[in-house]
Amino acid sequence: MIRVLSLNLQHGLPGAGAGDGSASTGSLAGADISDPATARAVMRATAEQIAELAPDIIALQEVDLGQARSGRLHQAAFLAEELGMPTCRFCASYAGPVVGLRRRPLRTALSSPTDDVLGLLRAAVGAGPIGYGNALLSRFPVSGWHVKRLGRGPSSIVKRGERAWDPRSYHVSTASQRIMVAATLEVPEGAGGPIRQLSVASTHLATRESMAARQLAAAWGALATLPGPHLLAGDYNLRTEEITPLGIGRQVGEGPTFPAWGPDRRIDHVLTDPWPTGADGLPVSAQEAVSRTGGTLLRAVGSGVRSLVVSDHAATWVDLEPVG
């Protein structure tokens, strides 16, 4: 069995679970994570809760790297170390501070000053790379990393003044860049039955439904070219009933994930390969599915959600095993 967990980290901001007493550090509600020591305490408490769920693969979204608001932490690397996960990759949707000059990174890892157009200038004054994006962590070794830029949606204009002729009566909001980070993992014998390779990705889609749908299609199309089976996890900003008509992949797992303090809708999802259908359009038997896919089809055997110390999203996880 393989357990995959997805969490919109919300840059480590204390959330619904911060005061529930489940972490050894106690209540962290209202903690100031701009303080480095506090940021580490919050991330360590989050790691404790994630460890209780014992995932093999973790897809993270809204991850900070070197941001002042989150104590200058490399959040993905910190969690990977706390959880003892040897496979970790941060992928920046943009470089630069949250408030300030954002820019498209030259290389999304932001592991070197040359990955950012202003990186050498930052290095000259003793500052490291800074950015924001998604990440993948795993207990399994990786044989290849893949990145897909998903673009941004159109800007939106909101009228906030009474004078239609006055430009100051309007506020223009630009959409955020979106990105997918994927890995082809080498599955140890016994962990995934006959499956030896698994391609999994983490993504965060646009808030506008039409754009999110296009980005989802692009992300799945890119992931599907990698060795299967496939898992696409993340914050889709789409409800379950909005994904189903798109005919993209197959949803596994259930349970509302947003908002964390009283979830009433599922917008964080895990997709895997479609189940084959017959001439009548209905799903074929498990035996026929195995025959058609060569035994690389996954099915969910358990799932759940949990609000953690951080975030306005609840974490969602799915237990998967090969069909047949």
C-alpha positions in Angstrom: 0.0 0.0 0.0 1.1 3.5 -0.8 -0.2 6.6 1.1 -0.1 9.9 -0.6 -0.9 13.1 1.3 -1.7 16.6 -0.2 -1.6 19.8 1.8 -1.8 23.5 0.9 0.7 24.7 3.4 -0.4 28.4 3.3 3.2 29.3 3.9 3.1 27.7 7.4 0.5 30.1 8.8 -1.1 28.7 12.0 -4.6 27.5 11.2 -7.5 25.5 12.6 -5.4 22.9 14.3 -2.9 25.3 16.0 -4.7 25.3 19.3 -6.1 21.8 19.4 -3.4 20.5 21.7 -2.4 17.7 19.3 1.2 18.9 18.9 3.8 18.5 21.6 4.6 22.2 21.5 1.0 23.0 22.7 -1.1 25.8 21.3 0.4 27.7 18.5 -2.6 29.8 17.6 -1.6 33.3 16.6 2.1 32.5 16.5 4.3 35.0 14.7 6.0 32.9 12.1 8.1 35.8 10.9 10.3 35.0 13.9 12.7 32.2 12.8 12.5 30.3 16.0 8.7 30.4 16.0 8.6 29.4 12.4 10.6 26.3 13.1 8.4 25.4 16.1 5.3 25.6 13.9 6.9 23.6 11.1 8.2 21.0 13.6 4.7 20.7 15.1 3.3 20.3 11.6 5.8 17.6 10.9 4.7 15.7 14.1 1.2 15.6 12.8 2.2 14.6 9.3 4.3 11.8 10.8 1.3 10.5 12.6 -0.4 10.0 9.2 2.8 8.2 7.9 2.6 9.2 4.2 5.0 7.8 1.7 4.5 10.8 -0.6 3.7 14.4 0.3 2.5 17.0 -2.2 2.7 20.5 -0.9 1.4 23.8 -2.2 1.9 27.5 -1.2 5.4 26.7 0.1 7.8 29.5 1.0 11.5 29.6 0.4 13.5 32.3 2.3 10.5 34.6 2.8 10.5 37.1 5.6 6.9 36.3 6.5 7.8 32.7 7.4 11.1 33.1 9.2 13.3 32.8 6.1 12.8 29.0 6.2 13.3 26.6 3.3 10.0 25.0 4.3 10.1 22.0 2.1 13.6 21.1 3.1 12.9 21.6 6.8 9.8 19.3 6.6 11.7 16.7 4.6 14.5 16.6 7.3 12.0 16.5 10.2 10.2 13.6 8.5 13.3 11.7 7.4 12.3 11.9 3.7 15.3 11.7 1.4 13.4 12.9 -1.7 12.6 16.5 -1.7 12.1 19.1 -4.5 10.9 22.7 -4.2 9.6 24.2 -7.4 9.1 28.0 -7.6 6.1 29.5 -9.4 7.9 32.8 -8.9 11.1 34.2 -7.5 11.3 37.2 -5.2 9.5 38.4 -2.1 5.8 38.0 -1.6 5.5 41.8 -1.4 7.9 43.3 -3.9 9.5 42.5 -7.3 8.2 39.0 -8.2 9.7 37.5 -11.3 9.7 34.3 -13.3 12.7 32.1 -12.2 15.3 31.1 -14.7 15.2 27.6 -13.1 12.5 26.7 -10.7 14.6 24.9 -8.1 16.1 28.2 -6.9 18.9 26.1 -5.5 21.6 28.4 -6.9 22.0 32.2 -7.3 22.0 31.7 -11.1 18.4 30.2 -10.9 17.1 33.8 -10.5 17.7 36.8 -12.7 18.5 38.8 -9.5 20.2 35.9 -7.7 23.8 37.1 -8.2 22.9 40.5 -6.8 21.3 38.9 -3.8 24.3 36.6 -3.3 26.6 39.7 -3.5 25.0 41.1 -0.3 24.9 37.7 1.4 21.2 36.9 0.7 20.1 33.5 -0.5 17.4 32.6 -3.1 13.8 33.6 -2.3 10.6 32.3 -3.8 7.2 30.6 -3.5 5.7 27.5 -5.1 5.0 23.8 -4.7 7.0 20.9 -3.4 7.2 17.1 -3.5 8.6 14.9 -0.6 8.8 11.1 -0.6 10.3 8.2 1.2 11.0 6.6 -2.2 14.0 7.4 -4.3 13.5 9.4 -7.5 14.8 8.6 -11.0 13.7 11.8 -12.6 12.2 15.3 -12.0 9.9 17.1 -14.3 8.4 20.6 -14.3 5.5 22.0 -16.2 4.7 25.7 -16.2 0.9 26.2 -16.4 0.8 29.9 -17.0 -1.5 32.4 -15.4 -5.1 33.4 -15.9 -6.3 36.8 -17.1 -6.2 39.8 -14.7 -9.4 40.9 -13.0 -10.6 44.5 -12.5 -12.7 45.3 -9.5 -14.6 48.6 -9.2 -14.2 50.0 -5.8 -15.1 53.7 -6.2 -18.2 55.6 -7.4 -16.6 57.6 -10.1 -16.6 55.5 -13.3 -14.3 58.0 -15.1 -11.7 57.9 -12.3 -8.9 55.3 -12.8 -8.5 55.3 -9.0 -12.0 53.8 -8.7 -10.7 50.5 -10.1 -8.3 47.8 -8.7 -6.5 45.5 -11.1 -5.4 42.1 -9.7 -3.0 40.1 -11.8 -3.3 36.3 -11.6 -0.5 34.2 -10.1 1.8 32.0 -12.1 1.0 28.3 -11.7 3.3 25.4 -12.0 3.5 21.6 -11.6 6.4 19.6 -10.1 6.5 15.9 -10.9 8.8 13.0 -10.0 9.2 9.5 -11.3 9.7 7.5 -8.1 11.3 4.1 -7.8 8.9 2.0 -5.6 10.7 -0.5 -3.3 9.7 -4.1 -3.5 6.7 -4.8 -1.3 5.5 -1.2 -1.1 3.5 -1.2 -4.3 3.0 -4.8 -5.2 4.1 -5.3 -8.9 4.5 -1.6 -9.4 8.2 -0.5 -9.6 7.8 3.0 -10.9 5.2 5.7 -10.1 5.0 9.2 -11.5 3.5 11.7 -9.0 3.0 15.5 -9.2 2.0 18.4 -7.0 0.2 21.4 -8.4 -1.8 24.5 -7.4 -4.4 25.7 -10.0 -6.0 29.1 -10.6 -8.9 30.4 -8.6 -10.9 31.1 -11.7 -12.8 27.9 -12.7 -12.3 28.1 -16.4 -8.5 28.7 -16.1 -8.1 26.0 -13.5 -9.8 23.5 -15.8 -7.4 24.4 -18.6 -4.4 24.1 -16.3 -5.7 20.8 -15.0 -5.8 19.4 -18.5 -2.3 20.7 -19.3 -0.9 19.3 -16.0 -2.5 15.8 -16.5 -1.4 15.7 -20.1 2.2 16.4 -19.1 2.1 13.9 -16.2 0.6 11.2 -18.4 3.7 11.1 -20.7 5.8 9.8 -17.7 6.1 6.2 -16.6 2.9 5.1 -15.0 0.8 4.7 -12.9 0.2 8.4 -12.3 -0.9 10.6 -9.4 -1.7 14.3 -9.6 -2.2 15.8 -6.2 -2.8 19.3 -5.1 -5.1 22.3 -4.5 -7.1 22.4 -7.7 -9.5 25.2 -6.6 -12.2 23.1 -8.2 -14.9 21.2 -6.4 -15.5 17.5 -7.0 -18.5 18.1 -9.1 -16.6 20.6 -11.3 -13.8 18.0 -12.0 -16.0 15.1 -13.0 -17.5 16.6 -16.2 -13.9 17.4 -17.4 -13.2 13.7 -17.9 -9.6 14.1 -16.7 -8.2 11.2 -14.8 -10.1 9.4 -12.0 -10.7 11.0 -8.6 -9.6 8.9 -5.5 -10.2 9.8 -1.9 -13.0 11.8 -0.4 -13.8 14.3 2.3 -14.1 18.1 2.4 -10.8 20.0 2.8 -11.8 23.7 2.9 -12.0 25.8 5.0 -10.0 23.9 7.6 -12.0 25.2 10.6 -15.2 23.7 9.2 -14.7 22.0 5.8 -17.7 21.9 3.6 -16.2 21.3 0.1 -13.3 19.3 -1.4 -11.0 21.4 -3.5 -7.8 19.5 -2.7 -7.7 16.3 -4.8 -5.8 13.3 -6.0 -6.3 12.0 -9.5 -5.0 8.8 -10.9 -5.4 6.9 -14.3 -8.9 6.4 -15.7 -10.6 3.1 -15.2 -11.0 1.4 -18.6 -14.6 1.2 -20.0 -16.2 -1.3 -22.3 -18.1 -0.7 -25.5 -21.2 0.2 -23.5 -19.3 3.0 -21.8 -19.4 1.3 -18.4 -16.3 0.4 -16.3 -14.9 -3.0 -17.0 -14.2 -5.7 -14.4 -11.1 -5.5 -12.3 -9.7 -8.5 -14.2 -10.3 -6.9 -17.5 -8.8 -3.6 -16.2 -5.6 -5.4 -15.2 -5.4 -7.1 -18.6 -5.7 -3.8 -20.4 -3.4 -1.8 -18.2 -0.7 -4.4 -17.5 -1.4 -4.3 -13.8 -0.5 -0.6 -13.4 -3.9 0.6 -12.3 -4.4 1.9 -8.7 -7.4 1.9 -6.5 -8.1 3.6 -3.2 -8.5 1.4 -0.2 -8.7 4.2 2.4 -8.7 8.0 2.7 -9.3 10.8 5.1 -8.8 14.5 5.9 -7.3 16.3 8.9 -6.9 19.9 9.9 -3.3 20.4 11.0 -1.4 23.1 13.0 -1.1 25.2 9.8 -3.2 26.3 6.9 -6.7 27.2 6.0 -6.9 23.9 4.1 -7.2 20.4 5.7 -4.7 17.8 4.6 -6.1 15.0 2.6 -4.6 11.5 2.1 -5.4 8.4 0.1 -4.2 4.8 0.5 -3.6 3.2 -2.8 -2.8 -0.3 -4.0 -2.6 -2.0 -7.4 -5.7 -3.5 -8.9 -5.5 -7.3 -9.3 
